[in-house]
């Protein structure tokens, strides 16, 4: 599925001519896709990104590697939320432990190792700049994105009804057809409720939640020791 494939459906819903197919209707569909990516944690929007300042590949590709003194990196386009950050050494195919996230600047670890990261504006920072032995490694970032261009093909395929209803609601307002806006608003409300239930179950279905510290087994204060 693609944006172009949904254009006739949305155009028919709005009752407009094919002259709207060039820009207006595709823009409405992409706005709807962006709204879904922003408002819902869609499972397929999770991806990986390779930080690095050198290498033959494009930014974010698996050929990018780190240079000495790298300490801050541009977040990928459409970044939404982070999951995990690890070093990877392609030479021997080994991984580091996940770096710990902090909310603001932290002092470097006494050991001199890179152990923590934080997000500041549109950049990701690590607590210690890359040293000589880190050059040639990769910094692999697992994250959730909401870039429309990168995700529109599967969003329009998996959530075609939601995209069309939302695009029709917005489009009816733009073409000044309030009766259509009211009609499709009801369909969008039903679809929105369905998405909330379905996606919530997907996100939390396999999660183990710990709300307090694990309780230790109760022991006798004065245990009886067999003689």
Residue frames as a rotation matrix with the C-alpha (Angstrom) as fourth column:
UNK 1
0.586 0.810 0.000 0.00
0.810 -0.586 0.000 0.00
0.000 0.000 -1.000 0.00
UNK 2
-0.637 -0.762 0.119 1.08
0.765 -0.643 -0.026 3.59
0.096 0.075 0.993 -0.55
UNK 3
-0.536 0.413 -0.736 -0.16
0.096 -0.837 -0.539 7.14
-0.839 -0.360 0.409 -0.18
UNK 4
-0.773 0.196 -0.604 -1.01
-0.628 -0.367 0.686 7.22
-0.087 0.909 0.407 -3.86
UNK 5
-0.809 0.469 -0.355 -3.15
0.274 0.835 0.477 4.09
0.520 0.289 -0.804 -3.53
UNK 6
-0.415 0.660 -0.626 -5.32
0.846 0.027 -0.532 5.76
-0.334 -0.751 -0.570 -0.89
UNK 7
-0.929 -0.009 -0.371 -5.80
-0.072 -0.976 0.204 8.99
-0.364 0.216 0.906 -2.83
UNK 8
-0.684 0.724 -0.089 -8.91
-0.133 -0.003 0.991 7.83
0.717 0.690 0.098 -4.79
UNK 9
-0.198 0.623 -0.756 -10.59
0.836 0.510 0.202 6.57
0.512 -0.593 -0.622 -1.60
UNK 10
-0.458 -0.019 -0.889 -10.08
0.683 -0.648 -0.338 9.84
-0.569 -0.762 0.309 0.27
UNK 11
-0.980 0.100 -0.173 -11.07
-0.185 -0.776 0.602 11.89
-0.074 0.622 0.779 -2.78
UNK 12
-0.475 0.855 -0.208 -14.34
0.227 0.348 0.909 9.96
0.850 0.385 -0.360 -3.08
UNK 13
-0.187 0.376 -0.907 -15.00
0.980 0.132 -0.147 10.44
0.065 -0.917 -0.394 0.62
UNK 14
-0.606 -0.114 -0.787 -14.59
0.338 -0.933 -0.125 14.19
-0.720 -0.342 0.604 0.23
UNK 15
0.384 0.808 0.447 -16.61
0.757 0.002 -0.654 14.33
-0.529 0.590 -0.610 -2.99
UNK 16
0.334 -0.362 -0.870 -14.05
-0.383 -0.896 0.225 16.45
-0.861 0.258 -0.438 -4.82
UNK 17
0.940 0.021 -0.341 -12.62
-0.339 0.188 -0.922 16.29
0.045 0.982 0.183 -8.32
UNK 18
0.708 -0.705 0.034 -9.40
0.706 0.707 -0.044 14.63
0.007 0.055 0.998 -9.44
UNK 19
0.425 -0.565 0.708 -7.71
0.055 -0.764 -0.643 18.06
0.904 0.312 -0.294 -9.49
UNK 20
0.669 -0.136 0.731 -7.14
-0.731 -0.297 0.614 17.51
0.134 -0.945 -0.298 -5.76
UNK 21
0.972 -0.231 -0.046 -5.08
0.234 0.968 0.092 14.36
0.023 -0.100 0.995 -6.43
UNK 22
0.422 -0.875 0.238 -1.82
0.227 -0.153 -0.962 16.18
0.878 0.460 0.134 -7.09
UNK 23
-0.603 -0.722 0.340 -1.20
-0.073 -0.374 -0.924 17.84
0.794 -0.583 0.173 -3.74
UNK 24
-0.174 0.563 0.808 -4.21
-0.875 -0.464 0.135 18.36
0.451 -0.684 0.574 -1.46
UNK 25
0.811 0.578 -0.089 -5.29
-0.486 0.750 0.448 14.76
0.326 -0.320 0.890 -0.90
UNK 26
0.338 -0.748 -0.571 -1.75
0.444 0.662 -0.604 13.27
0.830 -0.050 0.556 -0.64
UNK 27
-0.573 -0.538 0.618 -0.88
-0.238 -0.612 -0.754 16.00
0.784 -0.579 0.223 1.87
UNK 28
0.219 0.745 0.630 -3.97
-0.915 -0.066 0.397 15.14
0.338 -0.663 0.668 3.94
UNK 29
0.855 0.083 -0.513 -3.01
-0.022 0.992 0.123 11.46
0.519 -0.094 0.850 3.94
UNK 30
-0.086 -0.970 -0.228 0.58
0.446 0.167 -0.879 12.17
0.891 -0.178 0.418 4.99
UNK 31
-0.416 0.032 0.909 -0.67
-0.661 -0.697 -0.278 14.47
0.624 -0.717 0.312 7.76
UNK 32
0.666 0.719 0.200 -2.84
-0.689 0.489 0.535 11.61
0.286 -0.494 0.821 9.00
UNK 33
0.580 -0.552 -0.599 0.11
0.374 0.834 -0.406 9.20
0.724 0.012 0.690 8.88
UNK 34
-0.457 -0.801 0.386 2.21
0.046 -0.455 -0.889 11.67
0.888 -0.389 0.245 10.88
UNK 35
-0.028 0.538 0.842 -0.52
-0.892 -0.394 0.222 12.06
0.452 -0.745 0.491 13.45
UNK 36
0.893 0.360 -0.272 -0.78
-0.241 0.890 0.386 8.29
0.381 -0.279 0.882 13.97
UNK 37
0.208 -0.906 -0.368 2.98
0.512 0.421 -0.749 7.96
0.834 -0.033 0.551 14.31
UNK 38
-0.529 -0.414 0.741 3.08
-0.291 -0.732 -0.617 10.79
0.797 -0.542 0.267 16.84
UNK 39
0.006 0.684 0.730 0.09
-0.944 -0.238 0.230 9.76
0.331 -0.690 0.644 18.96
UNK 40
0.905 0.381 0.188 0.46
-0.419 0.872 0.252 5.96
-0.068 -0.307 0.949 19.01
UNK 41
-0.110 -0.946 0.305 3.33
-0.789 0.269 0.552 3.62
-0.604 -0.180 -0.776 19.74
UNK 42
0.808 0.413 -0.419 3.09
-0.589 0.561 -0.582 1.60
-0.005 0.717 0.697 16.54
UNK 43
0.683 -0.551 0.479 5.30
0.069 0.702 0.709 -1.51
-0.727 -0.451 0.518 16.81
UNK 44
0.510 -0.488 0.708 6.86
0.857 0.360 -0.369 -1.20
-0.074 0.795 0.602 13.35
UNK 45
0.857 -0.197 0.476 8.06
-0.044 -0.949 -0.313 2.34
0.513 0.248 -0.822 14.03
UNK 46
0.715 -0.666 0.211 10.94
-0.238 0.052 0.970 0.93
-0.657 -0.744 -0.121 16.10
UNK 47
0.891 -0.453 -0.021 14.28
0.099 0.238 -0.966 0.94
0.443 0.859 0.257 14.30
UNK 48
0.478 -0.818 -0.320 18.04
0.696 0.131 0.706 1.16
-0.536 -0.560 0.632 14.70
UNK 49
0.954 -0.238 0.185 20.48
-0.091 -0.812 -0.576 3.94
0.287 0.532 -0.796 13.92
UNK 50
0.384 -0.901 -0.202 24.28
0.922 0.385 0.037 3.88
0.044 -0.201 0.979 13.70
UNK 51
0.951 -0.162 -0.264 25.97
-0.096 -0.964 0.247 6.94
-0.294 -0.209 -0.932 15.11
UNK 52
0.178 -0.953 0.247 29.35
0.775 0.290 0.561 7.83
-0.606 0.091 0.790 13.64
UNK 53
0.571 -0.023 -0.821 31.21
-0.245 -0.959 -0.144 10.56
-0.784 0.283 -0.553 11.84
UNK 54
-0.347 -0.712 -0.610 33.16
-0.860 -0.017 0.510 8.50
-0.373 0.701 -0.607 9.33
UNK 55
-0.393 0.188 0.900 32.65
0.209 0.971 -0.112 5.65
-0.895 0.144 -0.422 6.94
UNK 56
-0.990 -0.110 0.082 31.51
0.098 -0.144 0.985 5.21
-0.097 0.983 0.153 3.35
UNK 57
-0.433 0.897 0.092 27.78
0.868 0.388 0.310 4.96
0.242 0.214 -0.946 4.06
UNK 58
-0.093 0.539 0.837 25.04
0.047 -0.837 0.545 7.50
0.995 0.090 0.052 4.54
UNK 59
-0.661 -0.097 0.744 24.27
-0.669 -0.374 -0.642 8.93
0.341 -0.922 0.183 7.96
UNK 60
0.096 0.719 0.688 22.75
-0.922 0.325 -0.211 6.22
-0.376 -0.614 0.694 10.13
UNK 61
0.645 0.131 -0.753 23.88
-0.554 0.759 -0.342 3.31
0.527 0.637 0.562 7.94
UNK 62
0.978 -0.184 0.101 25.66
0.065 0.723 0.688 0.23
-0.199 -0.666 0.719 9.28
UNK 63
0.398 -0.887 0.234 28.96
0.776 0.189 -0.602 1.32
0.490 0.421 0.764 7.71
UNK 64
0.491 -0.193 0.849 29.26
-0.298 -0.954 -0.045 4.41
0.819 -0.231 -0.526 9.89
UNK 65
0.244 -0.495 -0.834 31.96
0.831 0.551 -0.084 4.21
0.501 -0.672 0.545 12.56
UNK 66
0.929 0.136 -0.345 33.15
0.338 -0.696 0.634 6.39
-0.154 -0.705 -0.692 15.41
UNK 67
0.267 -0.863 0.429 36.05
0.275 -0.359 -0.892 8.81
0.924 0.356 0.142 15.36
UNK 68
-0.381 -0.501 -0.777 38.25
0.906 -0.035 -0.422 9.90
0.184 -0.865 0.467 18.24
UNK 69
-0.972 -0.031 -0.232 36.77
0.133 -0.889 -0.438 12.79
-0.192 -0.457 0.868 20.27
UNK 70
-0.435 0.898 0.067 33.17
-0.038 -0.093 0.995 12.15
0.900 0.431 0.074 19.19
UNK 71
-0.969 0.129 -0.210 30.89
0.225 0.116 -0.967 13.00
-0.100 -0.985 -0.142 22.11
UNK 72
-0.234 0.938 -0.256 27.63
-0.247 -0.312 -0.917 14.34
-0.940 -0.152 0.305 20.66
UNK 73
-0.918 0.009 0.395 25.56
0.350 0.481 0.804 13.07
-0.183 0.877 -0.445 17.75
UNK 74
-0.643 0.738 -0.206 22.54
-0.764 -0.598 0.242 14.32
0.056 0.313 0.948 15.80
UNK 75
-0.369 0.622 0.691 19.38
-0.164 0.688 -0.707 12.38
-0.915 -0.375 -0.152 16.56
UNK 76
-0.822 0.084 0.564 17.79
0.542 0.420 0.728 10.63
-0.175 0.904 -0.391 13.56
UNK 77
-0.830 0.554 0.059 15.09
-0.450 -0.729 0.515 12.46
0.329 0.401 0.855 11.66
UNK 78
0.093 0.980 -0.177 11.67
-0.508 0.200 0.838 12.00
0.856 0.012 0.516 13.22
UNK 79
-0.770 -0.433 -0.469 13.08
0.164 0.576 -0.801 10.76
0.617 -0.693 -0.373 16.54
UNK 80
0.271 0.935 0.231 10.32
-0.237 -0.168 0.957 10.03
0.933 -0.314 0.176 19.06
UNK 81
0.717 -0.086 0.692 11.77
-0.692 0.035 0.722 8.09
-0.086 -0.996 -0.034 22.01
UNK 82
-0.195 -0.914 -0.355 14.83
-0.834 0.345 -0.430 6.07
0.516 0.213 -0.830 22.86
UNK 83
0.876 0.445 -0.188 15.09
-0.311 0.818 0.484 2.45
0.369 -0.366 0.855 23.92
UNK 84
0.752 -0.650 0.110 18.74
0.344 0.530 0.775 1.41
-0.562 -0.545 0.622 24.12
UNK 85
0.750 -0.628 -0.209 22.26
-0.610 -0.534 -0.585 2.52
0.256 0.566 -0.784 23.24
UNK 86
0.754 -0.522 0.399 25.20
0.172 0.742 0.647 0.10
-0.635 -0.419 0.649 22.87
UNK 87
0.034 -0.816 -0.578 28.69
-0.900 -0.276 0.338 0.01
-0.435 0.508 -0.743 21.44
UNK 88
0.871 0.167 0.463 29.32
0.038 0.915 -0.401 -2.61
-0.490 0.366 0.791 18.78
UNK 89
-0.092 -0.961 -0.260 32.70
-0.626 -0.148 0.766 -3.71
-0.775 0.233 -0.588 17.49
UNK 90
0.784 0.477 -0.397 32.32
-0.596 0.403 -0.694 -5.03
-0.171 0.781 0.601 13.92
UNK 91
-0.093 -0.908 -0.408 35.87
-0.908 0.245 -0.339 -6.41
0.408 0.339 -0.848 13.98
UNK 92
-0.949 -0.283 -0.139 35.09
-0.198 0.878 -0.435 -9.15
0.245 -0.386 -0.889 16.50
UNK 93
-0.247 0.958 -0.148 31.28
-0.081 0.132 0.988 -8.83
0.966 0.256 0.045 16.57
UNK 94
-0.521 0.041 -0.853 31.04
0.822 0.293 -0.488 -7.99
0.230 -0.955 -0.186 20.28
UNK 95
0.261 0.728 0.634 28.59
0.288 -0.686 0.668 -5.77
0.921 0.008 -0.389 22.15
UNK 96
-0.860 -0.423 0.287 28.96
-0.113 -0.389 -0.914 -3.58
0.498 -0.818 0.287 25.19
UNK 97
-0.486 0.732 -0.478 26.47
0.830 0.215 -0.514 -3.45
-0.273 -0.647 -0.712 28.02
UNK 98
0.318 0.657 0.684 23.68
0.775 -0.595 0.212 -0.92
0.546 0.463 -0.698 27.42
UNK 99
-0.785 -0.529 0.322 24.64
0.291 -0.775 -0.562 2.63
0.547 -0.347 0.762 28.37
UNK 100
-0.309 0.662 -0.683 22.63
0.913 0.006 -0.407 4.13
-0.265 -0.750 -0.606 31.23
UNK 101
-0.062 0.370 0.927 20.33
0.592 -0.734 0.332 7.00
0.804 0.569 -0.174 30.40
UNK 102
-0.512 -0.055 -0.857 20.46
0.763 -0.488 -0.424 10.16
-0.395 -0.871 0.291 32.46
UNK 103
0.506 0.850 0.147 18.21
0.840 -0.447 -0.307 13.19
-0.195 0.279 -0.940 32.22
UNK 104
0.970 -0.245 -0.002 20.97
-0.240 -0.951 -0.196 15.80
0.047 0.191 -0.981 32.17
UNK 105
0.292 -0.946 -0.140 24.73
-0.451 -0.007 -0.892 16.21
0.843 0.324 -0.429 32.13
UNK 106
0.996 -0.074 0.059 26.58
-0.015 0.495 0.869 13.82
-0.093 -0.866 0.492 34.44
UNK 107
0.296 -0.955 0.003 30.22
-0.874 -0.270 0.404 13.67
-0.385 -0.122 -0.915 35.40
UNK 108
0.216 -0.289 -0.933 32.28
-0.650 0.670 -0.358 11.06
0.728 0.684 -0.043 33.54
UNK 109
0.972 0.105 -0.208 32.86
0.051 0.776 0.628 7.76
0.228 -0.622 0.750 35.28
UNK 110
0.589 -0.789 0.175 36.07
-0.614 -0.296 0.731 7.56
-0.525 -0.538 -0.659 37.31
UNK 111
0.253 -0.474 0.844 37.17
0.340 0.860 0.381 4.58
-0.906 0.191 0.379 35.23
UNK 112
-0.537 -0.438 -0.721 37.18
-0.437 -0.587 0.682 6.71
-0.722 0.681 0.124 32.08
UNK 113
-0.802 0.312 0.510 34.70
0.555 0.705 0.441 4.40
-0.222 0.637 -0.738 30.36
UNK 114
-0.745 0.667 -0.003 31.68
-0.575 -0.640 0.510 5.66
0.338 0.382 0.860 28.46
UNK 115
-0.915 0.369 -0.161 28.80
0.399 0.778 -0.485 4.47
-0.054 -0.508 -0.859 30.62
UNK 116
-0.162 0.887 -0.431 26.02
0.571 -0.272 -0.775 7.05
-0.805 -0.372 -0.463 30.36
UNK 117
-0.802 -0.001 0.597 24.12
0.525 -0.475 0.706 9.12
0.283 0.880 0.382 27.83
UNK 118
-0.231 0.800 -0.553 21.47
0.461 -0.411 -0.787 11.80
-0.857 -0.437 -0.274 27.78
UNK 119
-0.140 0.308 0.941 19.40
0.965 -0.170 0.199 13.64
0.221 0.936 -0.273 25.19
UNK 120
-0.260 -0.045 -0.965 19.71
0.439 -0.895 -0.077 17.39
-0.860 -0.443 0.253 24.90
UNK 121
-0.029 0.341 -0.940 17.58
-0.680 -0.696 -0.231 19.08
-0.733 0.632 0.252 22.27
UNK 122
0.838 0.317 -0.444 18.25
-0.546 0.459 -0.701 17.41
-0.018 0.830 0.557 18.94
UNK 123
-0.002 -0.923 -0.384 21.49
-0.677 0.283 -0.679 15.77
0.736 0.259 -0.626 20.07
UNK 124
0.950 0.117 -0.289 22.49
0.104 0.757 0.645 12.67
0.294 -0.643 0.707 21.98
UNK 125
0.270 -0.873 0.406 25.46
-0.812 -0.433 -0.392 13.08
0.518 -0.224 -0.825 24.30
UNK 126
0.614 -0.204 -0.763 27.74
0.444 0.888 0.120 10.51
0.653 -0.412 0.635 25.91
UNK 127
0.987 -0.084 -0.138 29.54
0.081 -0.484 0.871 11.26
-0.140 -0.871 -0.471 29.16
UNK 128
0.163 -0.986 -0.037 33.06
-0.043 -0.044 0.998 10.60
-0.986 -0.161 -0.049 27.84
UNK 129
0.455 -0.049 -0.889 34.43
-0.853 -0.311 -0.419 11.41
-0.256 0.949 -0.183 24.40
UNK 130
0.996 -0.084 0.006 35.54
0.080 0.923 -0.377 8.47
0.026 0.376 0.926 22.25
UNK 131
0.363 -0.931 0.035 39.18
-0.553 -0.185 0.813 7.54
-0.750 -0.314 -0.582 22.90
UNK 132
-0.317 -0.612 -0.725 41.70
-0.940 0.102 0.325 5.93
-0.125 0.784 -0.607 20.59
UNK 133
-0.959 -0.093 0.267 40.61
-0.090 0.996 0.023 2.37
-0.268 -0.002 -0.963 21.35
UNK 134
-0.132 0.986 0.102 37.01
0.212 0.128 -0.969 3.29
-0.968 -0.106 -0.226 20.52
UNK 135
-0.111 0.045 -0.993 37.72
-0.848 -0.525 0.072 4.50
-0.518 0.850 0.096 16.99
UNK 136
-0.783 -0.135 -0.607 36.39
-0.525 0.667 0.529 2.03
0.333 0.733 -0.593 14.45
UNK 137
-0.813 0.581 -0.038 33.53
0.495 0.655 -0.572 0.89
-0.307 -0.484 -0.820 16.67
UNK 138
-0.522 0.744 0.417 29.87
0.163 -0.392 0.905 1.70
0.837 0.540 0.083 16.15
UNK 139
-0.929 0.369 0.040 27.35
-0.144 -0.258 -0.955 3.26
-0.342 -0.893 0.292 18.49
UNK 140
-0.752 0.655 -0.069 24.06
0.288 0.421 0.860 1.51
0.593 0.627 -0.506 17.85
UNK 141
-0.861 0.501 0.091 20.86
-0.425 -0.608 -0.671 3.28
-0.281 -0.616 0.736 18.86
UNK 142
-0.669 0.743 0.016 17.50
0.682 0.605 0.411 1.51
0.296 0.286 -0.911 19.14
UNK 143
-0.875 0.319 -0.365 14.68
-0.109 -0.863 -0.493 4.05
-0.472 -0.392 0.790 18.99
UNK 144
-0.046 0.911 0.410 11.12
0.863 0.243 -0.442 4.77
-0.502 0.333 -0.798 17.96
UNK 145
-0.917 -0.358 -0.173 10.63
0.207 -0.801 0.561 7.20
-0.340 0.479 0.809 15.09
UNK 146
0.143 0.989 -0.043 7.79
0.502 -0.110 -0.858 9.17
-0.853 0.101 -0.512 13.57
UNK 147
-0.654 -0.412 -0.634 9.31
-0.368 -0.559 0.743 10.14
-0.660 0.720 0.214 10.24
UNK 148
0.368 0.928 -0.053 6.48
-0.468 0.135 -0.874 10.02
-0.804 0.346 0.484 7.70
UNK 149
0.323 -0.273 -0.906 8.61
-0.935 0.056 -0.350 9.27
0.146 0.960 -0.238 4.64
UNK 150
-0.697 -0.712 -0.085 10.32
-0.678 0.693 -0.245 6.30
0.233 -0.113 -0.966 6.28
UNK 151
-0.866 0.342 0.365 7.10
-0.026 0.698 -0.716 4.77
-0.499 -0.630 -0.596 7.63
UNK 152
-0.313 0.854 -0.414 4.27
-0.828 -0.459 -0.321 5.73
-0.465 0.242 0.852 5.29
UNK 153
-0.467 0.131 -0.874 4.27
-0.668 0.596 0.446 2.48
0.580 0.792 -0.191 3.26
UNK 154
-0.759 0.166 -0.630 3.48
0.381 0.897 -0.223 0.16
0.528 -0.409 -0.744 6.17
UNK 155
-0.816 0.520 -0.250 1.23
-0.004 -0.439 -0.898 2.64
-0.577 -0.732 0.361 8.02
UNK 156
-0.331 0.715 -0.616 -1.00
-0.923 -0.381 0.054 3.02
-0.195 0.586 0.786 4.97
UNK 157
-0.449 0.135 -0.883 -1.06
-0.377 0.868 0.324 -0.78
0.810 0.478 -0.339 4.59
UNK 158
-0.778 0.051 -0.627 -1.68
0.495 0.665 -0.560 -1.73
0.388 -0.746 -0.542 8.23
UNK 159
-0.473 0.568 -0.674 -3.94
0.565 -0.391 -0.726 1.16
-0.676 -0.724 -0.136 9.24
UNK 160
-0.841 0.101 0.532 -5.63
0.467 -0.361 0.807 2.13
0.274 0.927 0.257 5.99
UNK 161
0.162 0.986 0.025 -9.06
0.800 -0.146 0.582 2.79
0.578 -0.074 -0.813 7.56
UNK 162
0.366 -0.070 -0.928 -7.63
0.783 -0.516 0.348 4.97
-0.503 -0.854 -0.134 10.32
UNK 163
-0.705 -0.691 -0.159 -5.57
0.459 -0.615 0.641 6.98
-0.541 0.379 0.751 7.83
UNK 164
-0.670 0.486 0.561 -8.53
0.527 -0.220 0.821 7.50
0.523 0.846 -0.109 5.48
UNK 165
0.366 0.878 -0.309 -11.01
0.858 -0.191 0.477 8.48
0.359 -0.440 -0.823 8.21
UNK 166
0.164 -0.374 -0.913 -8.63
0.670 -0.637 0.381 10.96
-0.723 -0.675 0.146 9.80
UNK 167
-0.862 -0.492 0.123 -7.68
0.400 -0.509 0.762 12.42
-0.312 0.706 0.636 6.41
UNK 168
-0.351 0.817 0.458 -11.37
0.692 -0.103 0.714 12.74
0.630 0.568 -0.529 5.53
UNK 169
0.472 0.495 -0.729 -12.16
0.869 -0.402 0.289 14.59
-0.150 -0.770 -0.620 8.78
UNK 170
-0.213 -0.648 -0.732 -9.35
0.413 -0.738 0.533 17.07
-0.885 -0.189 0.425 8.21
UNK 171
-0.903 -0.186 0.389 -10.08
0.423 -0.212 0.881 17.37
-0.081 0.959 0.270 4.50
UNK 172
-0.024 0.979 0.203 -13.80
0.926 -0.055 0.374 18.01
0.378 0.197 -0.905 5.00
UNK 173
0.427 0.102 -0.898 -12.97
0.626 -0.750 0.213 20.98
-0.652 -0.654 -0.384 7.16
UNK 174
-0.550 -0.755 -0.357 -10.53
0.229 -0.547 0.806 22.33
-0.804 0.361 0.473 4.56
UNK 175
-0.902 0.247 0.355 -13.02
0.348 -0.075 0.935 22.03
0.257 0.966 -0.018 1.68
UNK 176
-0.819 0.555 0.146 -15.78
-0.555 -0.702 -0.446 23.50
-0.145 -0.447 0.883 3.88
UNK 177
-0.157 0.774 -0.614 -18.09
-0.349 0.538 0.767 20.49
0.924 0.335 0.186 4.09
UNK 178
-0.544 -0.125 0.830 -19.09
-0.829 -0.074 -0.555 20.37
0.130 -0.989 -0.064 7.77
UNK 179
0.571 0.802 0.175 -21.67
-0.815 0.580 -0.001 17.62
-0.102 -0.142 0.985 7.21
UNK 180
0.619 -0.445 -0.647 -18.92
-0.070 0.790 -0.609 15.30
0.782 0.423 0.458 5.93
UNK 181
-0.435 -0.815 0.382 -16.66
-0.460 -0.163 -0.873 16.32
0.774 -0.556 -0.304 8.80
UNK 182
-0.092 0.490 0.867 -19.32
-0.984 0.086 -0.153 15.27
-0.150 -0.868 0.474 11.32
UNK 183
0.848 0.457 -0.269 -19.91
-0.510 0.842 -0.176 11.95
0.146 0.286 0.947 9.54
UNK 184
0.411 -0.765 -0.496 -16.27
0.095 0.577 -0.811 10.95
0.907 0.286 0.310 9.33
UNK 185
-0.324 -0.474 0.819 -15.55
-0.768 -0.374 -0.520 12.25
0.553 -0.797 -0.242 12.82
UNK 186
0.492 0.578 0.651 -17.81
-0.837 0.521 0.168 9.46
-0.242 -0.627 0.740 14.14
UNK 187
0.928 -0.209 -0.310 -15.99
0.030 0.868 -0.496 6.85
0.373 0.450 0.811 12.07
UNK 188
-0.006 -0.985 0.173 -12.62
-0.166 -0.170 -0.971 8.22
0.986 -0.035 -0.163 13.19
UNK 189
-0.032 0.047 0.998 -13.75
-0.981 -0.192 -0.023 8.15
0.191 -0.980 0.053 16.84
UNK 190
0.883 0.390 0.260 -14.62
-0.428 0.897 0.108 4.46
-0.191 -0.207 0.960 16.52
UNK 191
0.686 -0.693 -0.223 -11.32
0.234 0.500 -0.834 3.70
0.689 0.520 0.505 14.82
UNK 192
-0.085 -0.727 0.681 -9.39
-0.556 -0.533 -0.638 5.69
0.827 -0.433 -0.359 17.43
UNK 193
0.371 0.298 0.879 -10.96
-0.916 0.272 0.294 3.68
-0.152 -0.915 0.374 20.25
UNK 194
1.000 -0.003 -0.023 -10.07
-0.003 0.966 -0.258 0.45
0.023 0.258 0.966 18.48
UNK 195
0.353 -0.933 0.066 -6.47
0.033 -0.058 -0.998 1.58
0.935 0.354 0.010 17.99
UNK 196
0.001 -0.339 0.941 -6.13
-0.883 -0.442 -0.158 2.55
0.469 -0.831 -0.299 21.64
UNK 197
0.682 0.315 0.660 -7.25
-0.626 0.719 0.303 -0.90
-0.379 -0.620 0.687 22.80
UNK 198
0.965 -0.260 -0.024 -5.28
0.195 0.779 -0.596 -2.88
0.174 0.570 0.803 20.23
UNK 199
0.283 -0.926 0.251 -2.01
-0.034 -0.271 -0.962 -0.98
0.958 0.264 -0.108 20.49
UNK 200
0.186 -0.169 0.968 -2.15
-0.950 -0.282 0.133 -0.83
0.251 -0.944 -0.213 24.28
UNK 201
0.875 0.169 0.454 -2.42
-0.300 0.925 0.235 -4.61
-0.380 -0.342 0.859 24.39
UNK 202
0.773 -0.634 0.003 0.53
0.336 0.406 -0.850 -4.95
0.538 0.658 0.527 22.00
UNK 203
0.158 -0.770 0.617 2.73
-0.410 -0.620 -0.669 -2.59
0.898 -0.147 -0.414 23.98
UNK 204
-0.148 -0.166 0.975 2.03
-0.983 -0.085 -0.163 -4.02
0.111 -0.982 -0.151 27.44
UNK 205
0.721 0.574 -0.389 1.24
-0.564 0.812 0.153 -7.63
0.403 0.109 0.909 26.59
UNK 206
0.580 -0.575 -0.578 4.70
0.477 0.814 -0.331 -9.03
0.660 -0.084 0.746 27.39
UNK 207
-0.093 -0.614 0.784 5.85
-0.367 -0.711 -0.600 -6.47
0.926 -0.343 -0.159 29.95
UNK 208
0.142 0.052 -0.988 6.82
0.835 0.531 0.148 -7.52
0.532 -0.846 0.032 33.47
UNK 209
0.247 0.046 0.968 6.12
-0.187 -0.978 0.095 -4.63
0.951 -0.205 -0.233 35.85
UNK 210
-0.203 -0.370 -0.907 7.86
0.874 0.348 -0.338 -4.25
0.441 -0.861 0.253 39.20
UNK 211
0.428 0.521 0.738 6.13
0.178 -0.850 0.496 -1.68
0.886 -0.081 -0.456 41.38
UNK 212
0.739 -0.276 0.615 8.18
-0.672 -0.367 0.642 -2.18
0.049 -0.888 -0.457 44.53
UNK 213
-0.323 -0.945 -0.060 11.29
-0.921 0.328 -0.211 -3.95
0.219 -0.013 -0.976 45.71
UNK 214
0.037 0.279 -0.960 11.18
-0.185 0.946 0.268 -7.72
0.982 0.168 0.087 45.84
UNK 215
0.554 0.234 0.799 10.15
-0.811 -0.066 0.581 -8.95
0.189 -0.970 0.154 49.27
UNK 216
-0.564 -0.781 -0.268 12.60
-0.617 0.614 -0.492 -11.24
0.549 -0.112 -0.828 51.03
UNK 217
0.099 0.621 -0.777 11.22
0.198 0.753 0.627 -14.39
0.975 -0.216 -0.048 52.66
UNK 218
0.534 0.183 0.825 10.29
-0.704 -0.445 0.554 -13.99
0.468 -0.877 -0.109 56.33
UNK 219
-0.205 -0.687 -0.697 12.84
0.081 0.698 -0.711 -15.57
0.975 -0.202 -0.087 58.70
UNK 220
0.724 0.383 -0.574 12.50
0.558 0.163 0.813 -16.52
0.405 -0.909 -0.096 62.36
UNK 221
0.660 -0.484 0.575 14.21
-0.545 -0.835 -0.076 -14.00
0.517 -0.263 -0.815 64.57
UNK 222
-0.146 -0.674 0.724 15.58
-0.935 0.334 0.122 -16.72
-0.324 -0.659 -0.679 66.80
UNK 223
0.307 0.301 -0.903 15.75
-0.714 0.701 -0.009 -19.84
0.630 0.647 0.430 64.65
UNK 224
0.649 -0.042 0.759 15.84
-0.563 0.644 0.517 -23.18
-0.511 -0.764 0.395 66.44
UNK 225
-0.024 -0.747 -0.664 18.99
-0.912 0.288 -0.291 -25.08
0.409 0.599 -0.689 65.63
UNK 226
0.882 0.359 -0.306 18.76
-0.247 0.904 0.350 -28.83
0.402 -0.233 0.885 65.93
UNK 227
0.302 -0.792 0.531 21.27
-0.897 -0.048 0.439 -30.21
-0.323 -0.609 -0.725 68.38
